[in-house]
Amino acid sequence: MIQNGWLIIVLGLFVAGCAAPVTYNHPSKPLAEKQRDTVECLAMANQAAYGAGNWSSDPAIRNAIFQNARDQYFAMCLESRGWVAGVTGQPRPTNQVSAEPPKDAERRCQQEALYLLGYYDLWRDGRDSWWWQQALQRYQTNKGLTMEDLEAAARLRTAIDNDLQAQGSVDRWRHCLVEAGIKGM
């Protein structure tokens, strides 16, 4: 009877699609970068999922909720770095648009600056992500900045410059902007 129960559960998982987890790949990254992304995203996902399910007194339920949350955070992290779900190691056809978000030199400088100011603690590579947007919005809200006019970017740069100058680490920020081709600081 017990063996039949396990068989039904396994078949149910297979039919529901839980037996085969989603795989992710980034066809254009070298192996070393893929390994680094995997390690960094898994560490971030474990940290983000910590405490998920603590409301339950059943350890099995807590563990299942933690694993599900970790898998979700892991997938979001990989996707934010340009990984694609369900892709094999084959290169993509050239007529398709790349899933990797574009890098932005000024955004990389802003990420570095907000890292120094304690608003952002993830990768500083110039890519847009949900986590970056949250950090930027927190900073803008704390500084009373609105981003609806043409002068918004200049006001943001000025606010960051002032905060880093007060902290004593403005040289790194200004050097980054010069490298990015941003003038006026």
N, C-alpha and C positions, 0 to 999 in steps of 0.2 A: 504494500500500500504506500509506504514512504517513497519507494523508487518511482512509482507512478506519479506521485505528487511533484517530485523534482522534475520529472520529464515534462509535466504540464507547465510548470513554471518556466523551464528553459524554452519550451516551444512558444509560450506566451511572450517571453522577452524577444525571441527571434522574430516573431510576427510583428511585434510593436517596434522593432528596429533598435532595440537596446543592446542586442548581442554584438553589433558591429559599431564601435565608436567612430565618430567622425575623425578623419585624418586630415592633417594640414600639411601643406608644403609651400615652399617658395622656390619655384623653378629656377630663378636667376641668381640666387645667393649661393656663395661657396659654402662648403660643409662647415667650416669653422664659424662663419656668421650664423648659420642655422643652429649650430650647437649653442652658441652664445645666446641667441634669441630664446631658444628653448629653456635654457637654464634660468635666464633672467625672468622670463614670463612665468615659469613654474614657481620660482621664489616669490614673485609678486602675487601670484594667484593664491599661494598658500597663506601668505600674510593677509591678503584681502578677505579670504574665506574664514580666517580664524574666528572662532566664536559663533559661526553660523550653526544654528540648531541647538544652542545651549539651553533653550527653553525646555527641551525634552529631557526627561529623566532616563529614557532608554538609550543606552550607548549605541545600539545599532542604528537607531533613527538619527542620532546626532552625527554619527559617522557618514551615513548616507547623505544627509543634508550638506555636510562639509564637503564631501566628494563632489556633489552636484554643483555647489557654489564654486569650488575650486576649478572644476572643468569649465564653467561659464566664464570665469575671470581669465583663465588660461586662453580660451578661444578669443575673447575680446582683445587680449594683449597681442596675440599672434596676428589677428586681423588688423590691428592698428599698425603693425609693422609690415603690412603688405602680404601676409600669408593668405593662401586661398584654401578653402575647405574642399576636401574630396579630390585633390589634384595629385596625379602621379608625378614622377620625376621628369616627365616629358616636357620640353619647352612649349610655351604657348604659341599658337599661331600668331604671325606678325600683324595680322589685320585686327587683332583684339586690343582694346585699351588696357594698359597695365593696371593691376589692382593696387599697386603700391602708391600710397599717397605722395604727392610731390613734396620735396624738401624745400624749405624756405630759409634763406640765410638770415634774414632779420628775425624770423621765428626762433631759430637756433640761439641767437643772441638773447632774445627775450626769455627763452627757457633757461638759459644759463643764469641770467639776471634774477629771475624769480626763484631759481634754485638757491642762489646766494642769499636772497631775502627770506627764504624759508616757506615759500608758497608752493613750490613744485619740487618733487624729489624723484622723478622718473627720468627716462632717457632724454638727453638734450641733443637731438639729432635734426631738428628743424621740421619734423613731420607733425602734422596735425593729428590730434587724437582726442577722445572724450576726456581723458585725464588732463590733457593740456588745456582744453577749453574750460574745464572746471577751475583749474588753478588761475588762469587768466581772468575769468569772471570774478573769482574771489578777490583778486588783487584790485581789479577795476572797481568793484563795489566798495572795498575798504578805502580806496582813494577818491570815491565819488566821481569816477570817470564814466561818461556815457560814450558810446562808440557809434553815434548816428550821424556824425558830420564829417566833412573832409579833413578837419584838423585833428581827428581822433588819434591817428597814429602818432602824430607829433606830440600831442599831449601825453600819450602813454609813454613815449620815449623820454620825455622830460621828467615825468613822475619817477620812472625807473632810475634815471640818471641822478635825480635829487636824492632818492632813497639810498642808492649805492654810494653816493658821495658822503652822505651822513654816516654810512657804515664803514667807509674807508676802502671800498673795493671797486671804485668807479673806473679805474684804469683798464681792468679786464673787459668791462662792458664796452668802453669806448674803442678799445682795440678790436673787439669783435665786430662792432658796427663798421669800422673802417674796412676790415676784411670783407664784410658783406656789401660794401659799396654804398653805405648809408652816410650821407653828409649832413652836417648841421649840428653835431654834438661837440 
